[in-house]
Amino acid sequence: MDKATFLSRLEEVTGINRDFATRFVSNHLPVSNRYLVRLNQSCDENLRPAEHVFPCDTDPVVPLTAAETVDLLCRENRVPEWIDISVDRADSEHTYLLLLCCGRFTDDETLLYYRDTGLSPFGCKSPSFPPRWSEEQGRFDLHSRHA
């Protein structure tokens, strides 16, 4: 997957995910985004020929822009086979989205997850719910989980 396609999908799924999260959270979610990337979140034994791993990868320490995220996750037209995206937190300037990334990178689009959405390899996930929370309780504050 080329970087332009990956960026386009990242931007589209970010908007979808922000809109989805507003069903659950009381926080204002700014349109400006930063990404918290967690690499190697999968079991990567028994690799197929089209799969490549980077076992020395470490998670970035600082939130990344979309362009920095693309540079990190697009490697020689290879991308993680799946990336779960969810709103993690927000401040007055940015919405911070968590990207949990498969450790297997591929350039074979048939190996990507979430292909039926047209946004592969991204899977839109809900924000992390507080313990024992239910929708009947109404929206929750994202920051209550980080206290």
C-alpha positions as CSV (number, residue, x, y, z in Angstrom):
1,M,0.0,0.0,0.0
2,D,1.4,3.4,-0.9
3,K,1.7,6.2,1.6
4,A,-1.0,8.3,-0.1
5,T,-3.6,5.5,0.2
6,F,-2.6,4.8,3.8
7,L,-2.9,8.5,4.7
8,S,-6.3,8.8,3.1
9,R,-7.6,5.8,5.0
10,L,-6.1,7.0,8.2
11,E,-7.8,10.3,7.9
12,E,-11.1,8.8,6.9
13,V,-11.1,6.2,9.7
14,T,-10.0,9.0,12.2
15,G,-13.1,11.0,11.4
16,I,-15.4,8.0,11.6
17,N,-13.9,7.0,14.9
18,R,-14.2,10.4,16.4
19,D,-17.9,10.6,15.4
20,F,-18.4,7.1,16.8
21,A,-16.7,8.0,20.1
22,T,-19.1,11.0,20.6
23,R,-21.9,8.5,21.2
24,F,-20.1,7.5,24.4
25,V,-17.9,10.4,25.7
26,S,-18.8,13.7,27.2
27,N,-15.6,15.4,26.1
28,H,-15.2,17.8,23.2
29,L,-13.1,16.0,20.6
30,P,-11.1,18.6,18.5
31,V,-10.7,18.0,14.8
32,S,-6.9,18.2,15.2
33,N,-5.5,14.8,15.8
34,R,-2.5,13.1,17.3
35,Y,-1.7,9.4,17.3
36,L,-0.5,7.1,20.1
37,V,1.0,4.1,18.3
38,R,1.6,0.8,20.0
39,L,3.6,-1.6,17.8
40,N,3.9,-5.4,17.8
41,Q,0.5,-6.1,19.5
42,S,0.1,-9.5,17.9
43,C,1.5,-13.0,18.1
44,D,3.7,-13.3,15.1
45,E,4.8,-16.9,14.8
46,N,4.6,-19.0,11.7
47,L,5.0,-16.1,9.2
48,R,3.8,-16.4,5.6
49,P,6.2,-15.5,2.8
50,A,4.5,-12.1,2.3
51,E,4.8,-11.2,6.0
52,H,7.6,-9.3,7.6
53,V,8.2,-8.4,11.3
54,F,10.4,-5.7,13.0
55,P,11.0,-7.3,16.4
56,C,13.2,-4.4,17.5
57,D,10.4,-1.9,17.1
58,T,9.7,0.2,20.2
59,D,6.7,2.4,20.7
60,P,7.1,6.1,20.0
61,V,7.3,8.2,23.1
62,V,5.5,11.3,21.9
63,P,2.1,11.6,20.1
64,L,2.6,11.6,16.3
65,T,1.0,13.7,13.6
66,A,-0.7,11.9,10.7
67,A,2.3,12.3,8.5
68,E,4.7,10.9,11.2
69,T,2.3,8.0,11.7
70,V,2.3,7.2,8.0
71,D,6.1,7.4,7.9
72,L,6.3,5.0,10.9
73,L,3.8,2.4,9.6
74,C,4.4,2.4,5.8
75,R,7.6,0.6,5.2
76,E,8.5,-0.3,1.6
77,N,4.8,-0.4,0.8
78,R,4.2,-2.8,3.7
79,V,1.7,-1.9,6.4
80,P,0.6,-3.7,9.6
81,E,-2.0,-6.4,8.7
82,W,-4.4,-4.8,11.2
83,I,-4.6,-1.6,13.1
84,D,-7.3,-1.1,15.8
85,I,-8.1,2.6,16.3
86,S,-9.9,4.2,19.2
87,V,-10.2,7.6,20.8
88,D,-8.0,7.6,23.9
89,R,-8.2,11.1,25.2
90,A,-8.5,14.8,24.3
91,D,-7.2,18.2,25.3
92,S,-8.1,21.7,24.2
93,E,-6.1,21.3,21.0
94,H,-6.1,17.6,19.9
95,T,-8.0,14.4,20.0
96,Y,-5.5,11.6,20.8
97,L,-6.2,8.3,19.0
98,L,-4.7,5.0,20.1
99,L,-3.4,2.7,17.3
100,L,-2.9,-0.9,18.3
101,C,-0.8,-2.4,15.5
102,C,-0.2,-5.9,14.3
103,G,3.5,-6.8,14.3
104,R,3.2,-8.4,10.9
105,F,3.7,-6.1,8.0
106,T,2.7,-7.0,4.4
107,D,2.4,-5.6,0.9
108,D,-0.2,-8.3,0.1
109,E,-3.6,-6.6,0.5
110,T,-5.3,-10.0,0.7
111,L,-3.7,-10.5,4.1
112,L,-5.1,-7.2,5.5
113,Y,-7.9,-7.3,8.1
114,Y,-11.1,-5.3,7.8
115,R,-11.1,-5.4,3.9
116,D,-14.9,-5.4,3.8
117,T,-14.9,-1.9,5.2
118,G,-12.8,-0.3,2.4
119,L,-10.6,1.1,5.1
120,S,-8.2,-1.8,5.7
121,P,-6.1,-2.3,7.6
122,F,-8.0,-0.1,10.1
123,G,-10.7,-1.4,12.5
124,C,-12.8,1.2,14.3
125,K,-13.1,0.4,18.0
126,S,-14.9,2.1,20.8
127,P,-13.1,4.2,23.5
128,S,-12.1,2.1,26.5
129,F,-15.2,2.1,28.8
130,P,-14.9,2.7,32.5
131,P,-15.4,-0.3,34.7
132,R,-19.0,-1.4,35.1
133,W,-20.2,1.4,32.8
134,S,-23.3,0.9,30.7
135,E,-24.9,3.1,28.1
136,E,-27.9,3.8,30.4
137,Q,-25.5,5.8,32.6
138,G,-24.9,8.3,29.8
139,R,-21.7,9.6,28.4
140,F,-18.5,9.4,30.4
141,D,-15.4,11.5,30.7
142,L,-12.4,10.0,28.9
143,H,-10.1,11.4,31.5
144,S,-11.7,9.5,34.3
145,R,-9.8,6.5,33.1
146,H,-6.4,8.3,33.3
147,A,-6.8,9.7,36.8
